[in-house]
Amino acid sequence: MKSYRDLEIYQMAYNLSIEVHKMTMELPNYELYEQGSQIRRSTKRIKDTIVEGFGRRRYKDEFVRYLIFAHSSCDEAISQLNMISDIHFTKKPLERLIREYEKLGRKINKFIQYVEMEWKT
């Protein structure tokens, strides 16, 4: 792989962050800068942390550390999505987005394991 753009976890995180951003624009005005802002930051942080870690890929421990940060941000995004779903989308919950972030979390975890075991510096 030549670029972070080649990573499936980056592509998935990027696309999901765009989807979440659009979803938050449907929130009530008072939530745009509260819960909406928080989830936009946490979902965008996933892709950004993957990129930063990839930039440090020469140092395997650093790369893994940043991937762990990305995984943590993914968990935060799931928590935020559950809260938003329960408060604002009770008739049509955000279950698909939550499942997609759970899938992303599993993929990040598998990639962490791959880097730990197979990554050549």
N, CA, C and O of each residue as an XYZ file, in Angstrom:
484
protein
N       0.845     -1.172      0.000
C       0.000      0.000      0.000
C       0.892      1.237      0.000
O       1.888      1.323      0.717
N       0.496      2.167     -0.818
C       1.307      3.365     -0.994
C       0.798      4.541     -0.181
O       1.546      5.471      0.120
N      -0.473      4.495      0.170
C      -1.086      5.640      0.835
C      -2.113      5.162      1.857
O      -2.643      4.055      1.760
N      -2.377      6.007      2.821
C      -3.453      5.709      3.773
C      -4.783      5.554      3.050
O      -5.683      4.873      3.541
N      -4.911      6.183      1.886
C      -6.159      6.077      1.115
C      -6.418      4.648      0.637
O      -7.548      4.298      0.294
N      -5.367      3.825      0.615
C      -5.509      2.432      0.212
C      -6.083      1.559      1.329
O      -6.518      0.436      1.072
N      -6.089      2.057      2.549
C      -6.574      1.278      3.688
C      -8.096      1.243      3.705
O      -8.751      2.284      3.662
N      -8.650      0.037      3.770
C     -10.101     -0.110      3.834
C     -10.673      0.595      5.060
O     -11.753      1.181      4.986
N      -9.962      0.546      6.187
C     -10.471      1.190      7.394
C     -10.541      2.704      7.222
O     -11.452      3.346      7.745
N      -9.588      3.277      6.494
C      -9.641      4.714      6.226
C     -10.838      5.046      5.339
O     -11.602      5.964      5.636
N     -10.995      4.302      4.258
C     -12.094      4.554      3.328
C     -13.443      4.462      4.030
O     -14.324      5.298      3.829
N     -13.587      3.434      4.854
C     -14.850      3.239      5.572
C     -15.073      4.376      6.577
O     -16.175      4.915      6.669
N     -14.032      4.738      7.327
C     -14.152      5.818      8.311
C     -14.485      7.139      7.628
O     -15.300      7.912      8.132
N     -13.867      7.396      6.502
C     -14.114      8.631      5.761
C     -15.577      8.710      5.311
O     -16.258      9.706      5.554
N     -16.042      7.659      4.659
C     -17.419      7.643      4.142
C     -18.449      7.728      5.266
O     -19.454      8.430      5.147
N     -18.192      7.011      6.349
C     -19.128      7.069      7.472
C     -19.143      8.449      8.116
O     -20.199      8.914      8.545
N     -17.990      9.113      8.192
C     -17.970     10.442      8.806
C     -18.779     11.442      7.985
O     -19.418     12.334      8.544
N     -18.755     11.298      6.669
C     -19.578     12.156      5.817
C     -21.059     11.884      6.080
O     -21.861     12.814      6.176
N     -21.408     10.623      6.195
C     -22.797     10.246      6.456
C     -23.270     10.783      7.806
O     -24.386     11.291      7.920
N     -22.428     10.671      8.817
C     -22.781     11.177     10.143
C     -22.916     12.697     10.104
O     -23.834     13.258     10.701
N     -22.012     13.353      9.408
C     -22.083     14.807      9.303
C     -23.447     15.222      8.743
O     -24.102     16.111      9.286
N     -23.863     14.580      7.667
C     -25.163     14.896      7.055
C     -26.312     14.598      8.007
O     -27.271     15.366      8.087
N     -26.219     13.485      8.729
C     -27.271     13.121      9.670
C     -27.403     14.175     10.767
O     -28.516     14.500     11.182
N     -26.292     14.705     11.233
C     -26.360     15.678     12.325
C     -27.014     16.983     11.898
O     -27.495     17.738     12.742
N     -27.036     17.255     10.611
C     -27.695     18.465     10.124
C     -29.213     18.364     10.263
O     -29.917     19.362     10.108
N     -29.723     17.159     10.555
C     -31.153     16.950     10.791
C     -31.525     17.124     12.264
O     -32.706     17.120     12.613
N     -30.533     17.275     13.112
C     -30.803     17.440     14.541
C     -31.411     18.809     14.807
O     -31.224     19.734     14.016
N     -32.133     18.947     15.909
C     -32.661     20.270     16.274
C     -31.507     21.270     16.434
O     -30.381     20.891     16.757
N     -31.808     22.538     16.205
C     -30.772     23.576     16.256
C     -29.973     23.562     17.555
O     -28.756     23.749     17.539
N     -30.650     23.343     18.671
C     -29.934     23.361     19.948
C     -28.927     22.221     20.069
O     -28.022     22.287     20.900
N     -29.069     21.179     19.253
C     -28.135     20.051     19.304
C     -27.002     20.172     18.284
O     -26.018     19.437     18.368
N     -27.127     21.076     17.335
C     -26.080     21.201     16.309
C     -24.712     21.460     16.920
O     -23.699     20.973     16.419
N     -24.686     22.227     18.003
C     -23.402     22.586     18.608
C     -23.141     21.842     19.910
O     -22.144     22.102     20.584
N     -24.001     20.949     20.259
C     -23.803     20.107     21.440
C     -23.476     18.693     20.980
O     -22.333     18.389     20.636
N     -24.468     17.852     20.978
C     -24.294     16.453     20.587
C     -23.829     16.340     19.135
O     -22.985     15.502     18.819
N     -24.371     17.174     18.255
C     -23.989     17.125     16.848
C     -22.515     17.414     16.643
O     -21.829     16.702     15.908
N     -22.035     18.449     17.286
C     -20.619     18.803     17.174
C     -19.727     17.695     17.720
O     -18.702     17.359     17.127
N     -20.126     17.140     18.843
C     -19.326     16.082     19.471
C     -19.191     14.864     18.567
O     -18.093     14.329     18.410
N     -20.291     14.422     17.973
C     -20.197     13.225     17.133
C     -19.475     13.518     15.824
O     -18.775     12.653     15.297
N     -19.636     14.725     15.296
C     -18.878     15.073     14.087
C     -17.386     15.018     14.363
O     -16.622     14.505     13.546
N     -16.967     15.540     15.503
C     -15.542     15.513     15.852
C     -15.041     14.090     16.088
O     -13.957     13.737     15.624
N     -15.805     13.276     16.794
C     -15.325     11.922     17.090
C     -15.264     11.066     15.836
O     -14.338     10.269     15.685
N     -16.226     11.210     14.933
C     -16.196     10.379     13.718
C     -15.092     10.830     12.771
O     -14.449      9.999     12.130
N     -14.868     12.127     12.679
C     -13.780     12.616     11.816
C     -12.418     12.291     12.409
O     -11.446     12.104     11.678
N     -12.348     12.225     13.731
C     -11.086     11.898     14.398
C     -10.633     10.470     14.067
O      -9.433     10.195     14.044
N     -11.571      9.571     13.813
C     -11.198      8.192     13.466
C     -10.328      8.191     12.216
O      -9.226      7.644     12.225
N     -10.818      8.800     11.147
C     -10.064      8.818      9.889
C      -8.770      9.611     10.037
O      -7.739      9.221      9.489
N      -8.813     10.717     10.771
C      -7.624     11.550     10.928
C      -6.529     10.832     11.724
O      -5.343     10.987     11.436
N      -6.929     10.063     12.705
C      -5.955      9.334     13.515
C      -5.345      8.182     12.719
O      -4.165      7.872     12.881
N      -6.135      7.554     11.870
C      -5.596      6.520     10.981
C      -4.530      7.137     10.069
O      -3.464      6.557      9.864
N      -4.832      8.312      9.529
C      -3.888      9.001      8.649
C      -2.613      9.350      9.406
O      -1.514      9.123      8.901
N      -2.747      9.896     10.602
C      -1.565     10.266     11.380
C      -0.731      9.035     11.720
O       0.497      9.071     11.650
N      -1.401      7.949     12.089
C      -0.672      6.711     12.384
C       0.047      6.184     11.155
O       1.184      5.721     11.244
N      -0.610      6.256     10.019
C       0.016      5.786      8.778
C       1.271      6.588      8.483
O       2.257      6.048      7.982
N       1.234      7.859      8.789
C       2.415      8.697      8.609
C       3.580      8.270      9.491
O       4.729      8.611      9.212
N       3.293      7.537     10.539
C       4.328      7.039     11.462
C       4.554      5.538     11.307
O       5.136      4.898     12.182
N       4.093      4.986     10.195
C       4.119      3.535      9.995
C       5.519      2.945     10.042
O       5.682      1.746     10.271
N       6.505      3.760      9.833
C       7.892      3.270      9.905
C       8.211      2.759     11.317
O       9.061      1.888     11.501
N       7.522      3.312     12.286
C       7.709      2.921     13.684
C       6.465      2.149     14.117
O       5.444      2.734     14.478
N       6.574      0.847     14.074
C       5.418     -0.019     14.299
C       4.669      0.317     15.584
O       3.439      0.377     15.576
N       5.377      0.536     16.681
C       4.706      0.832     17.951
C       3.885      2.115     17.877
O       2.795      2.194     18.443
N       4.405      3.108     17.186
C       3.663      4.362     17.014
C       2.421      4.145     16.161
O       1.346      4.661     16.466
N       2.581      3.377     15.094
C       1.461      3.073     14.206
C       0.355      2.382     15.001
O      -0.809      2.770     14.907
N       0.707      1.379     15.769
C      -0.273      0.650     16.580
C      -0.941      1.593     17.570
O      -2.156      1.540     17.760
N      -0.151      2.451     18.197
C      -0.697      3.391     19.177
C      -1.790      4.263     18.550
O      -2.848      4.462     19.147
N      -1.535      4.771     17.368
C      -2.524      5.621     16.719
C      -3.737      4.824     16.246
O      -4.855      5.338     16.256
N      -3.530      3.602     15.842
C      -4.665      2.757     15.477
C      -5.547      2.477     16.696
O      -6.771      2.407     16.581
N      -4.925      2.321     17.850
C      -5.686      2.139     19.091
C      -6.496      3.397     19.398
O      -7.644      3.306     19.832
N      -5.901      4.569     19.174
C      -6.649      5.822     19.354
C      -7.849      5.866     18.405
O      -8.941      6.277     18.798
N      -7.643      5.442     17.160
C      -8.745      5.423     16.188
C      -9.851      4.484     16.652
O     -11.035      4.796     16.524
N      -9.458      3.333     17.191
C     -10.437      2.371     17.701
C     -11.226      2.972     18.865
O     -12.438      2.783     18.968
N     -10.533      3.690     19.732
C     -11.205      4.337     20.862
C     -12.198      5.386     20.384
O     -13.292      5.501     20.935
N     -11.827      6.147     19.368
C     -12.741      7.141     18.809
C     -13.944      6.463     18.166
O     -15.049      7.006     18.189
N     -13.740      5.298     17.601
C     -14.838      4.532     17.017
C     -15.817      4.117     18.122
O     -17.032      4.214     17.946
N     -15.292      3.660     19.248
C     -16.158      3.319     20.384
C     -16.935      4.543     20.869
O     -18.118      4.449     21.199
N     -16.258      5.689     20.907
C     -16.930      6.928     21.313
C     -18.057      7.261     20.335
O     -19.143      7.668     20.749
N     -17.800      7.090     19.052
C     -18.821      7.375     18.035
C     -20.050      6.487     18.236
O     -21.183      6.951     18.108
N     -19.825      5.227     18.546
C     -20.945      4.305     18.796
C     -21.765      4.783     19.991
O     -22.995      4.784     19.949
N     -21.082      5.185     21.044
C     -21.776      5.692     22.226
C     -22.595      6.937     21.882
O     -23.749      7.059     22.293
N     -21.999      7.848     21.136
C     -22.700      9.065     20.730
C     -23.907      8.744     19.845
O     -24.982      9.317     20.023
N     -23.724      7.826     18.892
C     -24.827      7.444     18.005
C     -25.981      6.832     18.787
O     -27.145      7.114     18.502
N     -25.665      6.001     19.766
C     -26.723      5.414     20.600
C     -27.501      6.503     21.331
O     -28.729      6.454     21.398
N     -26.793      7.480     21.876
C     -27.450      8.565     22.609
C     -28.334      9.389     21.672
O     -29.487      9.678     21.993
N     -27.792      9.762     20.518
C     -28.564     10.555     19.562
C     -29.780      9.768     19.080
O     -30.875     10.316     18.959
N     -29.579      8.491     18.811
C     -30.680      7.647     18.346
C     -31.792      7.583     19.383
O     -32.969      7.724     19.051
N     -31.418      7.371     20.631
C     -32.414      7.256     21.693
C     -33.155      8.565     21.947
O     -34.333      8.548     22.304
N     -32.488      9.684     21.768
C     -33.109     10.980     22.054
C     -33.880     11.530     20.856
O     -34.991     12.037     21.011
N     -33.295     11.431     19.662
C     -33.843     12.175     18.524
C     -34.382     11.321     17.376
O     -35.085     11.846     16.513
N     -34.080     10.044     17.340
C     -34.489      9.218     16.204
C     -35.220      7.963     16.681
O     -34.991      6.873     16.155
N     -36.083      8.110     17.657
C     -36.742      6.944     18.254
C     -37.653      6.215     17.278
O     -37.809      4.998     17.376
N     -38.259      6.938     16.333
C     -39.147      6.273     15.369
C     -38.370      5.544     14.284
O     -38.830      4.528     13.763
N     -37.216      6.050     13.949
C     -36.362      5.403     12.961
C     -34.929      5.458     13.500
O     -34.147      6.325     13.109
N     -34.596      4.543     14.384
C     -33.294      4.608     15.056
C     -32.121      4.500     14.078
O     -32.274      4.083     12.931
N     -30.986      4.879     14.559
C     -29.762      4.902     13.751
C     -29.044      3.554     13.782
O     -27.814      3.505     13.797
N     -29.799      2.473     13.792
C     -29.227      1.134     13.944
C     -28.218      0.791     12.848
O     -27.185      0.187     13.135
N     -28.497      1.163     11.604
C     -27.579      0.828     10.510
C     -26.231      1.522     10.703
O     -25.181      0.903     10.529
N     -26.262      2.801     11.062
C     -25.006      3.517     11.303
C     -24.239      2.905     12.474
O     -23.019      2.754     12.419
N     -24.957      2.563     13.513
C     -24.315      1.939     14.678
C     -23.662      0.618     14.280
O     -22.529      0.340     14.673
N     -24.379     -0.199     13.498
C     -23.806     -1.471     13.029
C     -22.567     -1.236     12.158
O     -21.596     -1.987     12.247
N     -22.598     -0.210     11.328
C     -21.452      0.093     10.468
C     -20.232      0.506     11.294
O     -19.106      0.123     10.976
N     -20.455      1.283     12.348
C     -19.338      1.658     13.212
C     -18.835      0.470     14.034
O     -17.642      0.377     14.321
N     -19.726     -0.426     14.406
C     -19.282     -1.648     15.090
C     -18.428     -2.488     14.143
O     -17.417     -3.059     14.553
N     -18.833     -2.562     12.888
C     -18.060     -3.278     11.872
C     -16.700     -2.609     11.674
O     -15.677     -3.289     11.589
N     -16.690     -1.281     11.600
C     -15.425     -0.553     11.463
C     -14.516     -0.840     12.654
O     -13.314     -1.046     12.482
N     -15.076     -0.854     13.849
C     -14.276     -1.154     15.040
C     -13.628     -2.531     14.959
O     -12.470     -2.701     15.340
N     -14.378     -3.512     14.463
C     -13.808     -4.859     14.307
C     -12.692     -4.852     13.273
O     -11.667     -5.509     13.456
N     -12.884     -4.116     12.196
C     -11.860     -4.046     11.147
C     -10.594     -3.345     11.652
O      -9.480     -3.773     11.352
N     -10.771     -2.282     12.410
C      -9.602     -1.602     12.989
C      -8.871     -2.552     13.922
O      -7.642     -2.623     13.902
N      -9.621     -3.283     14.742
C      -9.002     -4.234     15.661
C      -8.208     -5.306     14.909
O      -7.091     -5.642     15.301
N      -8.782     -5.837     13.834
C      -8.067     -6.842     13.021
C      -6.815     -6.232     12.393
O      -5.778     -6.890     12.306
N      -6.912     -4.975     11.956
C      -5.753     -4.331     11.357
C      -4.664     -4.099     12.406
O      -3.477     -4.237     12.109
N      -5.057     -3.752     13.617
C      -4.085     -3.614     14.709
C      -3.348     -4.942     14.908
O      -2.123     -4.964     15.023
N      -4.090     -6.034     14.948
C      -3.478     -7.349     15.112
C      -2.521     -7.659     13.963
O      -1.435     -8.196     14.180
N      -2.927     -7.321     12.746
C      -2.064     -7.533     11.584
C      -0.775     -6.735     11.717
O       0.312     -7.273     11.508
N      -0.887     -5.459     12.062
C       0.301     -4.623     12.190
C       1.209     -5.173     13.287
O       2.425     -5.239     13.109
N       0.632     -5.564     14.411
C       1.443     -6.087     15.520
C       2.214     -7.352     15.119
O       3.363     -7.537     15.520
N       1.582     -8.205     14.337
C       2.182     -9.506     14.022
C       2.994     -9.510     12.723
O       4.016    -10.191     12.639
N       2.551     -8.762     11.717
C       3.103     -8.909     10.386
C       3.829     -7.687      9.825
O       4.562     -7.798      8.842
N       3.633     -6.544     10.435
C       4.148     -5.305      9.839
C       5.672     -5.289      9.844
O       6.314     -5.526     10.867
N       6.220     -5.008      8.689
C       7.679     -4.907      8.546
C       8.054     -3.438      8.490
O       7.508     -2.675      7.693
N       8.984     -3.052      9.337
C       9.427     -1.652      9.343
C      10.696     -1.480      8.546
O      11.214     -0.368      8.442
